[in-house]
Amino acid sequence: MAEVTDGIVTLTGAADHRYECKQAEFVARIVVGVADVDNEVELVCPVPSQLEVERSMKAALGPDAAATDIAVTASPGTVTLSGRVQSWAHRNAAIAAAAAAAVAAVRTVHDHLAISP
């Protein structure tokens, strides 16, 4: 649903995927006369599977994946990463992979990774 007050569009409702929320905001922003958009669309998505998140991270880390010790915990819209990685680059790759489109149900990634070379 969209409500407009003084040129500010407030979007509410629910969506299954993050891209749907972003698309609704994009469409609202291109309307002539819109000054701002307040996107309050709730993302109601399934819990991402740990296997799906782990596969995404292994693909992002490539051959270095075997050298990491990452535990994945998933809940609705959230993934928590804990354990140890070899470098900041591995940490950043793991976080990016957990939040990637391959696991579209993820809105938030909690980083509890430690770096130990």
C-alpha atoms as a printed R data frame, in Angstrom:
    type eleno elety resid chain resno      x       y       z
1   ATOM     1    CA   MET     A     1  0.000   0.000   0.000
2   ATOM     2    CA   ALA     A     2  1.191   3.533  -0.689
3   ATOM     3    CA   GLU     A     3  0.182   6.611   1.232
4   ATOM     4    CA   VAL     A     4  1.259  10.143   0.282
5   ATOM     5    CA   THR     A     5  1.557  13.124   2.599
6   ATOM     6    CA   ASP     A     6  3.245  16.368   1.474
7   ATOM     7    CA   GLY     A     7  5.151  14.598  -1.314
8   ATOM     8    CA   ILE     A     8  6.415  11.828   0.965
9   ATOM     9    CA   VAL     A     9  5.319   8.332  -0.039
10  ATOM    10    CA   THR     A    10  5.040   5.743   2.716
11  ATOM    11    CA   LEU     A    11  5.064   2.165   1.474
12  ATOM    12    CA   THR     A    12  3.615  -0.542   3.705
13  ATOM    13    CA   GLY     A    13  2.690  -4.184   3.288
14  ATOM    14    CA   ALA     A    14  4.665  -7.371   2.910
15  ATOM    15    CA   ALA     A    15  6.994  -8.887   0.334
16  ATOM    16    CA   ASP     A    16  8.678 -12.268  -0.006
17  ATOM    17    CA   HIS     A    17 11.949 -10.983  -1.457
18  ATOM    18    CA   ARG     A    18 14.251  -8.026  -0.893
19  ATOM    19    CA   TYR     A    19 14.190  -7.109  -4.594
20  ATOM    20    CA   GLU     A    20 10.405  -6.638  -4.396
21  ATOM    21    CA   CYS     A    21 10.830  -4.058  -1.618
22  ATOM    22    CA   LYS     A    22 13.513  -2.242  -3.605
23  ATOM    23    CA   GLN     A    23 11.440  -2.321  -6.809
24  ATOM    24    CA   ALA     A    24  8.414  -0.797  -5.047
25  ATOM    25    CA   GLU     A    25 10.628   1.978  -3.692
26  ATOM    26    CA   PHE     A    26 12.168   2.599  -7.127
27  ATOM    27    CA   VAL     A    27  8.755   2.893  -8.783
28  ATOM    28    CA   ALA     A    28  7.546   5.314  -6.100
29  ATOM    29    CA   ARG     A    29 10.653   7.508  -6.431
30  ATOM    30    CA   ILE     A    30 10.260   8.052 -10.179
31  ATOM    31    CA   VAL     A    31  6.744   9.483  -9.854
32  ATOM    32    CA   VAL     A    32  6.732  13.229 -10.540
33  ATOM    33    CA   GLY     A    33  6.190  15.235  -7.358
34  ATOM    34    CA   VAL     A    34  7.551  12.636  -4.949
35  ATOM    35    CA   ALA     A    35 10.019  14.271  -2.568
36  ATOM    36    CA   ASP     A    36 10.968  11.167  -0.571
37  ATOM    37    CA   VAL     A    37  9.998   7.544   0.016
38  ATOM    38    CA   ASP     A    38  9.674   5.872   3.395
39  ATOM    39    CA   ASN     A    39  9.873   2.150   2.659
40  ATOM    40    CA   GLU     A    40  8.205   0.266   5.513
41  ATOM    41    CA   VAL     A    41  7.452  -2.863   3.483
42  ATOM    42    CA   GLU     A    42  8.005  -5.864   5.717
43  ATOM    43    CA   LEU     A    43 10.109  -8.659   4.356
44  ATOM    44    CA   VAL     A    44  8.366 -11.912   5.234
45  ATOM    45    CA   CYS     A    45 10.527 -14.633   3.911
46  ATOM    46    CA   PRO     A    46 11.423 -18.185   4.714
47  ATOM    47    CA   VAL     A    47 14.377 -19.074   6.881
48  ATOM    48    CA   PRO     A    48 17.402 -19.525   4.608
49  ATOM    49    CA   SER     A    49 18.810 -23.009   4.847
50  ATOM    50    CA   GLN     A    50 22.215 -23.354   6.455
51  ATOM    51    CA   LEU     A    51 23.290 -25.487   3.520
52  ATOM    52    CA   GLU     A    52 22.338 -22.734   1.056
53  ATOM    53    CA   VAL     A    53 24.303 -20.129   3.023
54  ATOM    54    CA   GLU     A    54 27.304 -22.432   3.375
55  ATOM    55    CA   ARG     A    55 27.314 -23.189  -0.363
56  ATOM    56    CA   SER     A    56 27.191 -19.483  -1.172
57  ATOM    57    CA   MET     A    57 30.107 -18.788   1.168
58  ATOM    58    CA   LYS     A    58 32.172 -21.696  -0.176
59  ATOM    59    CA   ALA     A    59 31.611 -20.442  -3.719
60  ATOM    60    CA   ALA     A    60 32.693 -16.926  -2.705
61  ATOM    61    CA   LEU     A    61 35.770 -18.126  -0.821
62  ATOM    62    CA   GLY     A    62 36.780 -20.562  -3.566
63  ATOM    63    CA   PRO     A    63 39.719 -22.842  -2.754
64  ATOM    64    CA   ASP     A    64 40.292 -20.946   0.519
65  ATOM    65    CA   ALA     A    65 36.971 -22.219   1.901
66  ATOM    66    CA   ALA     A    66 38.636 -25.338   3.304
67  ATOM    67    CA   ALA     A    67 40.921 -23.176   5.447
68  ATOM    68    CA   THR     A    68 38.021 -21.466   7.229
69  ATOM    69    CA   ASP     A    69 36.107 -22.560  10.287
70  ATOM    70    CA   ILE     A    70 32.741 -20.829   9.941
71  ATOM    71    CA   ALA     A    71 29.567 -21.867  11.730
72  ATOM    72    CA   VAL     A    72 26.287 -20.689  10.235
73  ATOM    73    CA   THR     A    73 23.065 -20.155  12.168
74  ATOM    74    CA   ALA     A    74 19.942 -19.067  10.296
75  ATOM    75    CA   SER     A    75 16.643 -17.628  11.478
76  ATOM    76    CA   PRO     A    76 13.926 -15.735   9.568
77  ATOM    77    CA   GLY     A    77 15.717 -13.031   7.574
78  ATOM    78    CA   THR     A    78 18.944 -13.355   9.555
79  ATOM    79    CA   VAL     A    79 22.182 -15.300   9.303
80  ATOM    80    CA   THR     A    80 24.781 -15.378  12.075
81  ATOM    81    CA   LEU     A    81 28.366 -16.252  11.192
82  ATOM    82    CA   SER     A    82 30.806 -17.330  13.883
83  ATOM    83    CA   GLY     A    83 34.167 -19.011  13.940
84  ATOM    84    CA   ARG     A    84 37.557 -18.190  12.462
85  ATOM    85    CA   VAL     A    85 38.797 -17.029   9.076
86  ATOM    86    CA   GLN     A    86 42.342 -16.413   7.814
87  ATOM    87    CA   SER     A    87 42.042 -12.769   6.767
88  ATOM    88    CA   TRP     A    88 39.878  -9.680   6.475
89  ATOM    89    CA   ALA     A    89 39.357 -10.600   2.818
90  ATOM    90    CA   HIS     A    90 37.939 -14.000   3.821
91  ATOM    91    CA   ARG     A    91 35.740 -12.357   6.447
92  ATOM    92    CA   ASN     A    92 34.382  -9.829   3.968
93  ATOM    93    CA   ALA     A    93 33.803 -12.515   1.330
94  ATOM    94    CA   ALA     A    94 31.905 -14.712   3.802
95  ATOM    95    CA   ILE     A    95 29.683 -11.829   4.921
96  ATOM    96    CA   ALA     A    96 28.996 -10.736   1.345
97  ATOM    97    CA   ALA     A    97 28.204 -14.308   0.318
98  ATOM    98    CA   ALA     A    98 25.778 -14.755   3.214
99  ATOM    99    CA   ALA     A    99 23.922 -11.625   2.163
100 ATOM   100    CA   ALA     A   100 24.096 -12.370  -1.579
101 ATOM   101    CA   ALA     A   101 21.213 -12.872  -3.947
102 ATOM   102    CA   ALA     A   102 21.778 -16.629  -3.725
103 ATOM   103    CA   VAL     A   103 20.272 -16.376  -0.261
104 ATOM   104    CA   ALA     A   104 17.683 -13.715  -1.041
105 ATOM   105    CA   ALA     A   105 15.838 -14.345   2.204
106 ATOM   106    CA   VAL     A   106 18.683 -12.779   4.193
107 ATOM   107    CA   ARG     A   107 18.163  -9.199   5.398
108 ATOM   108    CA   THR     A   108 20.746  -9.115   8.169
109 ATOM   109    CA   VAL     A   109 24.092 -10.818   8.689
110 ATOM   110    CA   HIS     A   110 25.484 -10.877  12.214
111 ATOM   111    CA   ASP     A   111 29.272 -11.110  12.085
112 ATOM   112    CA   HIS     A   112 30.934 -12.959  14.958
113 ATOM   113    CA   LEU     A   113 33.972 -14.012  12.933
114 ATOM   114    CA   ALA     A   114 37.475 -13.822  14.360
115 ATOM   115    CA   ILE     A   115 40.559 -13.430  12.201
116 ATOM   116    CA   SER     A   116 43.427 -15.773  12.996
117 ATOM   117    CA   PRO     A   117 46.138 -16.296  10.373
